[in-house]
Amino acid sequence: MLLPAATKVCHRGALMLAAVCAGCSSPSNAYQPATLTAPQAAKCKAAEAAYRAGSDDYPGMRAELAADPTTACWLVRMVIVDLLKVREGRPLRDGDMMRAAAHIANPVEERALAEIDALGAVAVPTLVGDLLLHNQPQPRELGIELLARVGAPALPAVQEVARNGEPRQRRAAARTMGAIGVDAAVFAILARMADDEDYSVRADALRSLRSGGDDGKRLLVEKLRADPDPFVRRVAAQTLVHHPGQASSLALVDYLERCERERDFPGEKTAQASLQQLTTTRGFQTPAQWRVTLRNPNEPGGGR
């Protein structure tokens, strides 16, 4: 189903959003805001003109639109359209290339992101409904990014997706929670997701434990040893590099030995790469050699 046009006053932008977000509604996505009334559309038109002109009147207009769920949705979609225009496959002009080379942000993108920051929790229903629940990966990635900017106020809606979404949506929810930050409540949800029946959901739950503290490290070690899927075990091995210490390193050596026994060559490569990162060394070593390396207290990954 196509997203409804936000309003005729921004017809081109609404059509672009509808085209990019085509198919975002699914049986699990009932997000469908009300249609703008004529007075609401007039206010939206005036607000968009003020926004484009950089008028001092715009913050007050934004506050009024944000107070109404219907006009708030339109406002967030206006910002999403700007971000999509910046990011969707448009050829770089010379000016864009020069800005990128100088690490100067695109001003349209910068302003749109500032709008998401200003709207905060008001933006969450639209960011989840239009982007996080989307069938296509690029809009989901944008949803993860923007919901992470909103932060903690987005967590209740994201956690609902984690509980009830389709696999690709649960994966996006897991990554969003990881980007926002892993406290005890988020860890409990990610730990449940690490036992999801879908291996890809388990993998993204583990990826989100980069900042999971000691509990996250223990869960990663457990899944490295016990998850039935080799891909999930590789993700656990990759994520353990964010949890340096002897426990992580020795678990990776055990994993390397298992991969050698089972002739799991991608797993061997992953284990070697993670051990090299943890010990800041180069070159492949046998499991026995790694154990010697890890007994050296001068190595970052060993002796602790």
Secondary structure, 3 states (H helix, E strand, C coil): CCCCCCCHHHHHHHHHHHHHCCCCCCCCCCCCCCCCCHHHHHHHHHHHHHHHHCCCCHHHHHHHHHCCHHHHHHHHHHHHHHHHHHHCCCCCCHHHHHHHHCCCCCHHHHHHHHHHHHHHHHHHHHHHHHHHCCCCHHHHHHHHHHHHHHCHHHHHHHHHHHHHCCHHHHHHHHHHHHHHCCCHHHHHHHHHHCCCCCHHHHHHHHHHHHHCHHHHHHHHHHHHHHCCCHHHHHHHHHHHHHCCCHHHHHHHHHHHHHHHHHCCHHHHHHHHHHHHHHHCCCCCCCHHHHHHHHCCCCCCCCCC
